[in-house]
Structure formats: structure tokens, C-alpha cells
Amino acid sequence: METRSHFRVRCGGRSDVGGRKVNDDAFSHSERSGLCVVADGIGSHHGEGVASHLAVTTFVESFARVAADADRYRVAAAFKQIFAEVNHTLHQRFLARDPT
């Protein structure tokens, strides 16, 4: 006999600009997958808003491709791959940026 559990994931986000003029934090969620992702903009470096949004976007896209189909035994490997893709994307963006 197979037993199935159903649960509902509730996700919310709140961010505070603090003493800065712009809020560079990024957030995304998907009810379908139960995925919630947040990236903190570091607030003192040029372009950090781009980095946090790029990190969230890359994570969500990678998750849809990699982890969504991973079985419970391969989830850790899937997330390792996702974080590697996010890191690579951010690193490439950093290397390509205009230093001025």
C-alpha cells in the first residue's frame, strides 16, 4: 500500500532598503515547484542589483532544467550543479564588466 502526503508551501518575501537609495535584493517563487529563492544585494558595490537579480534568474532557470526532474536521491547533486551554474554566470558577468 502506497501512502502519499500532500502539503502546501507558502512563500513570501519582504525586503528593506535600509539606508540606501535603491533596494538591490532579488526574490522569486513558484507555487508549482515550491521553489523560493532570495539573493541579497550587498549595497556597497557598483552593479550589485544586477548580480542579485542575475543570481535569482539563473537559479530559477537552472532549477527548471536540472532539479525539477531529479529524484530524491539526486537532489544534492542537482543543487550542486545549479549553484555552480549561478556562480559561473556571475563570474563571467564580473569578468566582462566595464571597469569604469
C-alpha positions in Angstrom: 0.0 0.0 0.0 1.4 3.4 -1.0 0.9 6.4 1.2 1.1 9.9 -0.2 1.5 13.1 1.7 0.3 16.3 0.3 1.5 19.6 1.6 1.2 23.2 0.6 4.2 25.5 0.6 3.6 29.1 1.4 6.3 31.6 0.5 6.6 35.3 1.0 9.2 38.0 0.7 9.9 41.3 2.4 13.0 43.4 1.9 14.1 46.7 3.4 16.2 49.2 1.5 17.9 50.3 4.8 20.0 53.4 4.4 20.4 53.0 0.7 18.6 54.8 -2.1 17.9 51.6 -4.1 16.9 48.1 -2.9 19.1 45.6 -4.7 17.6 42.5 -3.2 16.0 39.9 -5.5 13.3 37.3 -4.9 11.4 34.8 -6.8 8.9 32.0 -6.1 7.0 29.3 -7.9 3.8 27.8 -6.4 4.1 24.9 -9.0 7.5 23.8 -7.9 7.5 25.1 -4.3 10.7 26.9 -5.0 11.6 30.1 -3.2 14.8 32.0 -4.0 16.3 35.1 -2.4 19.5 37.0 -3.2 20.8 39.8 -1.0 22.1 42.9 -2.8 25.2 43.8 -0.9 24.6 47.5 -1.2 28.1 48.9 -1.4 29.4 47.8 -4.8 28.5 49.1 -8.2 26.1 46.8 -10.0 25.1 44.6 -7.1 21.4 44.9 -8.1 22.3 43.3 -11.4 24.2 40.5 -9.6 21.3 39.6 -7.2 18.7 39.6 -10.0 21.0 37.6 -12.3 21.7 35.1 -9.5 17.9 34.6 -8.9 17.1 34.4 -12.6 19.9 31.9 -13.3 18.9 29.8 -10.2 15.3 29.6 -11.3 16.2 28.7 -14.9 18.7 26.1 -13.8 16.3 24.6 -11.3 13.6 24.2 -14.0 16.1 22.4 -16.2 18.1 20.4 -13.6 16.3 19.8 -10.3 12.7 19.7 -11.3 13.2 16.1 -12.7 15.8 14.9 -10.1 14.6 12.1 -7.9 15.1 12.4 -4.1 18.5 10.6 -4.4 19.9 13.1 -6.8 18.7 16.4 -5.3 22.0 17.2 -3.7 23.9 16.7 -7.0 21.3 18.8 -8.8 21.6 21.7 -6.4 25.4 21.5 -6.6 25.1 21.8 -10.4 22.6 24.7 -10.0 24.9 26.7 -7.6 27.9 26.0 -10.0 25.9 27.5 -12.9 24.9 30.6 -10.9 28.5 31.1 -9.7 29.8 30.7 -13.3 27.2 33.1 -14.7 28.1 35.8 -12.1 31.8 35.2 -12.5 31.5 35.6 -16.3 29.5 38.8 -15.9 32.1 40.2 -13.5 34.9 39.4 -15.9 33.0 41.1 -18.8 32.1 44.3 -16.9 33.4 47.7 -17.8 35.9 48.8 -15.2 34.9 52.4 -15.4 
